[in-house]
Amino acid sequence: MDLITAIITLTITGVGVGFAIGLLGFGGCLIMTPVQYWVYTAMGVPPDVAIKVALGTSMFVLLPAAISGAYGHLKKGAVWRKAGIVLGIAEAFGALIGATIAAHLPGNVLCVTFGLAILAGGVQMQIAKPPAIMNEPKDSPLLWVILGFPIGIVAGIIGTGGGVLMIPVMVLVLKFKMHQAIGTMTALMIFASIGGTIGYLINGLDVTGLPVHSIGYVNLISWLCLAATSVSIAQVGVWSAHKLPARELKYVCIAVMIYVGLKMIGVFKWFGLPI
């Protein structure tokens, strides 16, 4: 794949990234990480390096997209600021540790781990009994830290903002309403992005075989292409999220999670399916 084709592919991908973040509170990394991995390997980057650059760059792209999405949800009153800050700080420290761990894992292990984590989150959301409508969200900073830190570690390893894991926890354990969980998740993704990006950047500084214009495991060209479109489109996703009923929004989350999980594990490839 030549550079121009890669730039066009990543710029178009940014549209889906921004829409997913605004709509679901997560999902951007589920789209851009696989696409980046396929682009880098098509350009001749070793798979082990390609997956780590894809994960690190995805964490950095989350920063401006999450800021845009959080601003939109905040205006609609769907962000619990206290929870977003406490959960976000806990997840940021966890993501820094997770990114460091990921930098020392084999690429194929990261691909399968990424897929399994997403798939598990989707299955859990499908089979778990939803909280009763009268339940109020739990205002417990200590519990938020206890839950946010390990989720941050996993998020750092699989290169996401953590929403694929945190949204089910917020809805099923902390009793957040679906729209409130999505809105607050976009806010705490800002913190997770900062922690994870720092981890991938530092741990990739001495690595050889990186794509051009990379700083550690963060590629600046990919970041610019993805961020350029995702930031503005995130507002479209926010608008759409508040037009959809919570039940339909939940099923959209589940469908995206299961598809990408199976894709990254390689299930479709095993059966020769071109999807």
N, C-alpha and C positions, 0 to 999 in steps of 0.2 A: 504494500500500500504506500502511495506517495504522500508527501506532507500535505498537499492541498486537499486531497481526498480525506485525510485524517482530520484536518481542520473543519471541513464541512460536516463530516460525520459527528464530531464532538459538539459543534455548535448546535446542530439539530437536536442532539441528545439533551442539551441543556434545556430545551423547551419542556421535554418530559420530566426532567429533574425538578425544575421550578414548579411545575404543575403538581407533581406528586408531593413535594414538601408542603405546599400551601394547602392542598386538599386533605392529605392524610397525616401530616405531622411527621412523616418519615417516607421512605420509598425512593428518595433521590439517589442514595448510594446503591439501592437495588438495581437501578437502571444504569447509572454511569460507571459503576465498578466493572461489571461484565463487559460493557462496550469498550471501555478503556483497555481492559485486558486483551480483548480481541484485536483492537487497533495496534497496540504495542507489539504483540506477537506477530501480527501481519507485517509490521515494519522491521522485524528481525530482532526484536529485543528478547533475550532469554526469558522463558516463562516464569522462572523463579523470581527474576527481577521485575517482570511485567506486572505480576499480581500485586507486589508490594508498592510499586509506583501507582498502580490503579487505586489501591486502598488509601495511600497517603494523600494523593491528589484529591480523592473524593472527600476526605475529611476537610481539606482546605476549602473546597467548593461549597461545602455546607455553610461556612461562615457567612458570606454575604446573602446566600439564599435563605438561611434561617433568620437573619436579621430582617429581611424583607417580609418573610412569612409571619414572624412574631409581631411585627408592627401592624400588619393587617389584622391578625387575630386580636391584638390588644385593643384596637379601635372598636372591635365588636364585643369587647368585654369577655373574651373567652380565655384570657391568660390569668392564672393565679400567680401573681408576681412572687409571693413568698415561696411557694412551692417550686417555681421555676428557678429561682436563685439558689435555694438550698440543694435541690436535686441536681442542678446544673454544676455547682461547684464540686459536689461529691463525684459526679460523673466525669468531670474534667480531670481530676486526679487519677481516677480509675482508667480513663482513656489513655493518659500518658503512660501508665504502666503497661496497659494492654498493647499499645503501639510498639513499645520496647520489646515485649515478648514476641509479637508478630514478626519483627525485623529479624529474629533469629530462628524462625520456623521455616521448613521447606515450603515452596510455593504450592505444591499439590495439596499439602495439609491445609493451607490457608483457604484454598478454593472449596474443599469439602467442608471445612469448618464453617465457612461463610454460608454455604448452602444449607447445612444442617441446622444452624442457628435460626435462619429465616424460616425454614420449614417447621421447626418446633414451635416458633411463635405463632405461625398461622394456624397450626393444628390446635394449639391451646386456646386460641380465641374462638375457634369453631366449636369445640366440645365443652368448654367451661360454661357454667350457668351464669348468666349476666346478673349483676347486682340489682336488688330491688330498687324501684324508682325512688322510694322514700329515704334511702340511705344517703347520708351526707358525706362528702369527701373527708378523709381523715387528716386533721391538722396535727401532724406529728413529725416535727423536724428530725428527731432522732431516727425514727423509722425511715424517713426519706433518705437519710445518709446511709443507713444500713442497707437499703435496697439500691440506692443510686451508685454507690462505689463499685460493687461487683459487676453491676450492669455496665458501668463505664469501662471496666477491664475487658469484658467481652466485646463491647462496642469498639474499643481500640484494636483488639485482635482482628475483628472482622471488618474494620474500616467503615463503620457507620456512625450515625449520631446517636444510636441506641434506641430509636423509636420503635424498631421492629420488636424489641424486647420490652421496652418501657411502657408502651401503650397498653399491652395486655395487663401489665402489673398495675398501672394507674387505674384502669377500668375495673379489674377483677379483685385487686387487693386493696387499693387505696380509695375505691368507690368514686372515682371521678366520673362525671357525665362524659359521654363520648366526645362531644364538641369541646368541652373544657380540657379533656385529656390531650386532644390534638393541638389546641391552641397553646397550652402550657408546654407541650413537648417541643414546639418550634422554638420557644424561648430557651429551654435548657440545652437544645442542640447547639446553641451559640457557644456555650461553655465546653461541651464535649468536643466540638470542632477545634477549639483552641488547644485543648490538652492533647488530642490525638495528632493534630498537625505537628506540634512541637516534637512529639515522640518519633513520628515517621521521618521528619526532617533531620533531626540530630542523628538518628541511627542509620541513615543512609548516606551520610556525608563522604565516607571513604569507600563506597561501593563502586565497582567498575561495571560497564555495560549499561549504564542508565541512558534513557532517551535524551536527546539534545535539550538544552535549556532546563535541566533539572537541578534542584537544590535538594540533596538527599533524595528521599523517596517522594518528592513533590515536583511535578512537572508544570512549569509556569505557562507553557503554551496551552496545554490541556485545561489548566485552571482558567485561563482567560477566555477560552472558547466556551466552556461550560458555564462560567459565571456570567458572561455577557448576556445570555438569554434566560438563564434560570432566575435571576433576581427579579426581572420585570414580570415574568410569567407566574412567579409565586403568588402574586396578587390575584391572578385569575383563579388559581387553585383555592385561595382563601375564600373568594366569592362563591365558588362552586361548593365548598365544604359547608357553608352556611345555608345553602339551598337544598342540600340533600338531607333526608331524615337519618337519624343515628343508625337505624338498622341497616339501611342500604349502604351507608358509609362503612360500617363494620364489614360487610360482605365484600366491598371493593378492596379493603385492606387485606382480607384473607386471600382473595384470588391472586392479588399481586405477590403476596408473600410465598404462596405455594408454588406458583409458576417459577419465580426466580430461584427459589430454593432447589427445586428439581433440576433447573437448568445448570446451576453452578455445581451440583453434585455430579452431573453428567448422565442423568437418567434418560433424557431424550436421546442422547447420543448412543447409549447402549442399544436402544430399539431402532436406531436409524431414522428418527423423526426429525425433519428439518425445521424445528421450532425452538 
